[in-house]
Every structure is written in C-alpha cells, then in structure tokens.
C-alpha cells in the first residue's frame, strides 16, 4: 500500500497547492446568473410562465396625414431624452398676488340683475366687460413678448434735448458716464471741487511771536531764539540722516583705483597676470587622502576607546539634565507670562494710538498738490545786538505779501511752484518749398 504524500504547511504557497475551490466558484456563478436573469424556470409555476390569449389579432390603424404632421421628426429623436429618470421639477417662482379690484374695470359698476332692467343695456355692458377680460388674459399670456417702445417714456413730443439726457442718465452707470465725459461733457454730473473743501484746519494768518517786536521783553526774545534753534537742529539731523543712509554706506574710491580693481577682478586666474611672489609647493602630490594614514604609534587602544565612550555618555547625560531643568523652570515661569502679555498689549495699544494720531495730522496738514513740496520758511528774527529801542532805527524784516502767499500754499489752496527764468518756447523748423528756385546768392544773403 502506497503511503499518501503530505503537502507542506509552512507557507501559503504550499497550502494553495492542495486546495480545490471549483465547487465554490460554480455555486457563486449560478447565484450571479440568478441575480441577472431571475429565478430558474424549474422553481416557477405554469401560471407565471404561460397565459391564455383571449384577444384577437390587432388591426393596423392607418394614421391620417394630419396627425403625422404633428408627430416629431426622427432626425430630432437624438435631442430628446431616452432616460427613464424623470426631469427635475421647475424652480418655484413666487407670483405677485393681483388685486381683486383691477384698475381696468370701472369701480362704479354694480351687479347687472339689480340695476339694469333693459336687455339691450345689459348686453352692451356684458360685451364691454368681456372685451376687458380678454385684454387682461392677453396681458398675462404675452408677458414674454416685448412690444414696448423704450424711448417713448424718455422723450415726449416737443420735449427738449436736455430733458431727454437727464432722463437717460438715470439708467446709465457712473463708470460709463465718467468714461464718456470727455467726448460728451453733458453726460457727466461731476461738480467742480471748491478749494475750501480740501483745505487743512490752519488759521488764515498766523499771529506773530511777541519776540518779533522792535522792543521785546528778554523772556519773549529768548523763547523766539530757542524755537528757531530747535527747527535748525531738526533740519541738520534730517540732512545728517540722509547722508548717513546714502553716501556713508558706499566707499569713495578714485577713478584710477576703481579701474585697477576692475582689471584685477577680470585678470584673476589668467597665466600671464599672476604674481610671482606666491610660492608653489612642488612636493605636493595630485592625490591626497582626507584622513591621514594611521601607524602603530598613533593607533587607538581599547583603553582610549573606553575613555572616549565614557566622556560621550557623560556629556549626553549633562545635556538631558539641562533639558529637564529647563522644563521645571518653565513651569515656575508661568506667573511671569501674564505680565509679559500685558506689556505686549500695552505696546500694541500705544502703536495704534500713534497711527491714529499720524492719520489725523496727515488729514489736517498740508498736502502735495503739485511736483514741489511745501517747506515752511523760518521766522525773521534779530540778534540781541541788532535790537533797537525806537522804530526809526529798526530795519525792515519779513514781507506781509509773502506770508499771505505761503498761508495759501499751506492751506492747500495754491500749489507750490518755482521761478522759471527761461520760457520754453517751441522751436519752429523752417522748410524751403521744392518748387521755389534757390540760387547761391540768396543763400549767402541769409547766411545759410
């Protein structure tokens, strides 16, 4: 008797060799067929499979030509939907409820039975009412049809052109009006801005300082000199800041040195332009190892390796201890975090206040209307040695007309300008007509 061979059981590959799954697959295929086709015929009754036909043969109905005309064409069948899914419902639109009492009907009409006795009058009224009902039905049906003259509302017979423009302006957007304002200036509704609208909140004329009088007190004169000194120091600081930011950042080099530096940069590495002073090591070989070779004397012993390992472990422990210590210190530091947050909030609030103040000052202060910026001139002053006790000995200081002109510039009424010494006139180029005959004597006469 032969012994039965046993299959391996170590891997999945060995298990699959001895397994037969054909009966399970066939059963599952049958089930899938039933799901697609239905139950088998063996399980169904005769009544389900067969039925008795009592009706006779159907006679062919010949369609009339009129009905065939109304039927849809076969070429348009591809446009129609062939799906069994019904279409989505239409969006619900709210309709305005019409008033029961329509304006078209006469309100004074009463019921016919009570008031009207004659049949002729009743028939005439009924005809009028029916005609009005038909008109209302037509209006409801023909809402989509556009049978209205747009321009009839805007211009009546005998109306002027200006009124028509004003009526048209109601439905034209502002962007289109501003775009076409250059071509059709009547379309623009822009009003000229008055200079008083954009002026700053500055007094018309500044009151002079009491130290400017011909016989001031000592205190007023000293305060005037201090104000002028502060303004000059601010101007000097601003100029020094501009020089520090621009000129002092860059090195000042002469032209010869600059050319020499460029030549050195361009000729660096070329064979003919290298310096002979640099010595070259001839003993150096082409290949050189990064780590030098070890010898018996330099070789690490087991004792040295153990010491290095111990030092490494000690350093790692020291770093871990520091990290743990920092964690504990952070927990104790929580009480101070609130104070830091309060300080940060106070700083942000201060910055916000500064920004608001800056905006307010910008709205009030003078603006640049033209290319040139407004610079306030310094007040006229006299030194203590130049002061006189009487009006006869004092000299003229300042100019009233100039102060008025500067106040207009400061209040954003006039733009700041500069003196134009030369008038830029266009140079007209002269040409000689080719038909005109020019002789050399004529050219010599006019130095041409």
Secondary structure, 3 states (H helix, E strand, C coil): CCCCCCCCCCCHHHHHHCCCCHHHHHHHHHHHHHHHHCCCHHHCCHHHHCCCCCCCCCCCCCCCHHHHHHCCCHHHCCCCCCCCCCCCCCCCCCCCCCCCCCCCCCCCCCCHHHHCCCHHHHHHHHHHHHHHHHHHHHHHHCCCCCCCCCHHHHCCCCCCHHHHHHHHCCCCCHHHHHHCCCCCHHHCCCCCCCHHHCCCCCCCCCCCCHHHCCCCCHHHHHHHHHHHHHHHHHHHHHHHHHHHHHCCCCCCCCHHHHHHHHHHHHCCCCHHHCCCCCCCCCCCCCCCCCCCCCCCCCCCCHHHHHHHHHHHHHHHHHHHHHHHHHHHHHHHCHHHHHHHHHHHHHHHHHHHHHHHHHHHHHHHCCCCCCCCCCCCCCCCCCCHHHCCCCCCCCCCCCCHHHHHHHHHHHCCCCCCCCCCCCCCCCCCCCCCCCCCCCCHHHHHHCCC
